[in-house]
């Protein structure tokens, strides 16, 4: 049984930083990443690491967010710096990504963690 458990969300002021964690069990892969969903908006890709190791970031977070993974603990992280109000949303960890053209989905999902950035 695959479980992805996020933690680290919270309230932060604009310009601040947060680090999200995603502890995985039942699956061990480098192919993990993050989506987010803002109120009233569609879920969008934030960043993910392909199985081969290269990392994809959405344009809106490029240069501010960084994915990393601790293989010993099977935990993926999302370091978020220079946060903006528009980064507010529920952040979902995901594993085993599936790409079809411009569409990106995933097979396994966490329950989400709320990130709120106050301006």
Order of alpha helices (4+ residues) and beta strands (2+ residues): beta-beta-beta-beta-beta-beta-beta-beta-beta-beta-beta
